[in-house]
Amino acid sequence: MVEEDSSAGNPNYTDGASYHDALAGSYGGQFNGTFVGNPESSTLNTFTTSGKVVRSDFYQMTPTSGYALGKWLGYFELSTNGAMTYVAYPSTTPVIASISRSGTLTTITYTAGRYGIYTLRGTNSLTSGTAMADWPAITTLTSGDTATHTITDTTTDDIRFYTITAQ
């Protein structure tokens, strides 16, 4: 079902407002004047030939008379072949449990998360202003459970920093 944008004269909204009207500010919406986004996602004319998916974040936003916090629940992804996928935000996040090194081989033990795509990242330099999400990717980690896993990284770096990012 495609929801109509307007609440005016619409029998489906006799006791409320449509999603669009609530976010756009009609009928006392706009989350007390704090919502500045656009809830709609659209595709370009070249969508089917570009080979790139369209991703749209999914938030829980509760209207309030004060300031409300949004909660990111995950995202929807539309593929160029028409397939729609929902990826839930991780309810359990991965954690590095231990790191050990022998020669050029580093062994990293971590607990996995239930949902999401997890990437092990590493760097030999903590450059000011560089976010951990921008560190070079080493590998995609196992996910889908809360078990303990082990991964190895071979490097000749004398110093190495590791993190796990979730998507």
N, C-alpha and C positions, 0 to 999 in steps of 0.2 A: 504494500500500500504506500502510495506517495502522499505525504501530508501536504495539505494546502497551506500556502504561506500566510493567508489572512484569516484572522479570527472573526472579523466583522461579518455578520449575517450567516455565519457557518454554524449549523446546528450541532456540530461535534464539539463546539467550544462554548456552550452556554454557561459553564461554571469555571472557565479557565481561558487560557490563551494558547495559541499555536506555538510551537517551538520557535519559529521565526519571529513572531510578534513578541514573545517573551524576551528573546535575546536582543531584538532590535530596539526595544524600549516602549512599544505600544502596550496599552493596558497596564501601565505601572511596572513594566519589566525592566530590562537592562541591568538587573542585579544592582539596584540602587545607583545607577549611573556609572558602574565600574567596568562593565563589559565593553571592550573595544574591538573584539575580534569579529570574524565572519565565520559562522558555522558551516557554510556551504563550501564544498570542494568541487571543482570542475576540471574537465580534461581539455587539453589543447586540441586543435584540429589535427595535429600530427600524432595524437596519442597512440593509435593502433600501429603506426609504423615506426615510432620512436624506440620501442622495445623497453621503455621505462615504466615501472609501476607508478600509480598515484597513491600516496599515503595520506590518510586523514586521521588525526588524533581523536581520541574519544575520552571526554572528560565527564565527571559527575560534578555538576554545579548546582548548588542549592540556593534558591532565591532567599533573600533576607532583607530586613530593613537596615542592616548595617553592612559591614564588609564581610563577604563570604570567601572562603578558600575553595578553589577548585581542586579536584583530585583526579589525576591522570589514571585512567583505567586500562589504557592500551591504545591500539590503533587498528584501523581497517586499511587493507591494501587491495587495490583494484589492478589486476593484471591486464595486459593488452589483449589477452585471449578472453576476457570477460569474467575470469574467476575472481571472486571476492573472498578475502581471508581476513579473519580477526585474530590478532595477536594480543593476548592479555598481558598486562603489566606483571612483572614477576612478583609473586606473593612471597616467595622465599628467594633471597639473593645469595649468590655464591660467595664463599669466603675462603681466602687463602689460609690454610691451616698450618703449613710449614714449608720452608724452603731450605734445601741442602745442596751443597756443591762439592763435586769431586772432579778435579782437573777442569776441563772445559764443559762438563755436563752438570746442569742444574736440574734438580728434581723438585717439582712443585706439587704439593698435595693440597687439594681444595675440596670443599663441599659444593655440590651443584645446586642450582635453583630449579624450581618446577616449570616455570614458563619463561620464555624469552630466548634470545640468542646471546650467548656469552662469549666474549673474546678475551683471550689472554694477551696483554700488551706489555712491552718491556722497553726500557731505555737505559742508556749508560750515563745520561746527563739530566739533571733537574734544572732545565732552563726556565728562568723566571718568565711567567706569562704563558707557558705551554700547558694546556689542560691535559690531564691524564687520558682523556678520550682521544687526544691527538697523538699519543705515543704510537709507535709502529706496532701493528698487529703481528703477533707471533702465530697464533692458531685459534680456531674456533673450538670451544670447550664442549664437553658432554653436558647435556642438560636434560630436564624432564624427571629428575628424581632429587632426593636430598642425600644421596650416597656420597661417600668419600672417593675421589678419583685422584689419579696421579698422572702428571704430564712432564715431559722433559724438554729442556731447551739447551742446545749446544751453542756456546759462544766463547770467544776468547777475551771478551770484555773483563777487565779487572773488577769493575763495579757494575752492578746491574740492579735496576729497580723494576718491580713487577706490579701490575694491577689487573683487575678483571672489570671489564665494562659490560653493561647489560643493555640490550636493545629490545 
